[in-house]
Amino acid sequence: MNKTELIDGMAADAGISKASAKKALESFLGNVQGSLKGGGRVSLVGFGSWSVSARAARDGRNPQTGATIKIAAKNVVKFKAGAELSGSVN
């Protein structure tokens, strides 16, 4: 499913226009992104939670040359599926 298909599904399920569904989805994504950028955590009970985790600097290898390279430390977003989501997928 891509973003357009998600918007279509949201509009059909909620009985709203596609424009309203797109605005709602973009608002949701913006709020999740804003919270994560601020170092927060977003949790939707039953669905899952997003959090930010620090990844340490490490050595890597260039697959073409085999040369060792330094990979910088960075923050990454992690998603952990909730019980209802992980139970319904299996």
Secondary structure, 3 states (H helix, E strand, C coil): CCHHHHHHHHHHHHCCCHHHHHHHHHHHHHHHHHHHHCCCCEEECCCEEEEEEEECCEEEECCCCCCEEEECCEEEEEEEECHHHHHHHC
